[in-house]
């Protein structure tokens, strides 16, 4: 029978428990009142919208499909599973295969190539997706060559040669990219280019790299290739196929024929230049002051074209012409920051931009020096500086000298850096009479016409003087 002490203890516990439950109840009531208040608030807000508007807002956001004009798709598949059971160390081979997967991803990252998907031991990579550029066909082919080299080194003890074989198909063309929202694989790629690349891979001999004719045309100046057959493609007829055997011998290092040399890098940079040019011209169009009537985008394009023309005529090397073109492209970019110190700022913009590309420090220093050499008056110290200085003042010997000169006058006049048009014409006359082109090419192209511009300026000044004399006499 329960004692009086046990009874009192039980009653005490029940009372305490009742107190705890009551406190919890009060807390729940308070939270309910708060939720009810918030609910009323949200209902009042929702009352401002119709049912259709609410339904539309609740729909998940549409992911916009992006069209890539030129992407290079690499389809790779690993072969050897049909022979795996005959090997003395199948587990070792599987481990080696896992290492190969990692190596392939590392190679892709090295060349800024996106891994789109992996299905078993089949891989899909794409160049020109993470960054749209004109060099992606070259990047993907050289990455494919490195992948084949990685497979060849993927051996285990007791093997004379690599057990695993890799077949690769590459095609360049437009693709559609649907954003996935995933960091590792941001796009799901679809389109005919993906299908063609996969078929090229499946048609490829083990250990080979099979290119479509589209990719071949874009990389043939860099790689040794051989035509080996055709493949039917819907709506395109018979598609020529080429095996990529390696980098052209003359574009490789003597001590290692798998490594690109300086000539390869220069050719690559000349193609990459078009991407840099597109990027910078877009920047100039957006940021240059509207009252730059002479130092505008057209002038930049003119000088960039002229340095190449004079450079080839003067028999300069490919690298020299590359450096001249880049310097000409950036030489007036500093106008987006300051008018009087634009060469200094142009060199700074070039340096900051080119650090993100494959330019050596010596090349960047040369480009900056060439930009600074365009300061007025021109005093070139070497042949490259002579070429860019002649190109920058090319208008002095052109038939459109007068209208171009007038745009420069208008530009200076708005900045209160020049007086009347007569003062400007006189200043131009004195300068052009003393000026002499530095390169033989510029002298042959412009010197004769420059003399005719001197005569035109003298005639304009004489006519102005006569008109002023008549006015003063009246």
GICOR-V643750 format. One record per run of one state. SS is the DSSP state (h for helix, s for strand, l for the rest). FROM is the first residue (numbers start at 1). LEN is the number of residues. If there is no record, write none. Layout:
# GICOR-V643750
<<SS & FROM & LEN> <SS & FROM & LEN>>
This chain:
# GICOR-V643750
<<l & 1 & 3> <h & 4 & 43> <l & 47 & 4> <h & 51 & 8> <l & 59 & 6> <s & 65 & 15> <l & 80 & 1> <h & 81 & 6> <l & 87 & 3> <h & 90 & 21> <l & 111 & 3> <s & 114 & 6> <l & 120 & 2> <s & 122 & 6> <l & 128 & 8> <h & 136 & 17> <l & 153 & 12> <s & 165 & 15> <l & 180 & 7> <s & 187 & 4> <l & 191 & 1> <h & 192 & 12> <l & 204 & 5> <s & 209 & 4> <h & 213 & 7> <l & 220 & 3> <s & 223 & 11> <l & 234 & 3> <s & 237 & 11> <l & 248 & 1> <h & 249 & 3> <s & 252 & 2> <l & 254 & 2> <s & 256 & 5> <l & 261 & 1> <h & 262 & 26> <l & 288 & 9> <h & 297 & 17> <l & 314 & 4> <h & 318 & 13> <l & 331 & 2> <h & 333 & 4> <l & 337 & 5> <h & 342 & 13> <l & 355 & 6> <h & 361 & 12> <l & 373 & 10> <h & 383 & 10> <l & 393 & 1> <h & 394 & 4> <l & 398 & 3> <h & 401 & 14> <l & 415 & 6> <h & 421 & 14> <l & 435 & 5> <h & 440 & 34> <l & 474 & 1>>
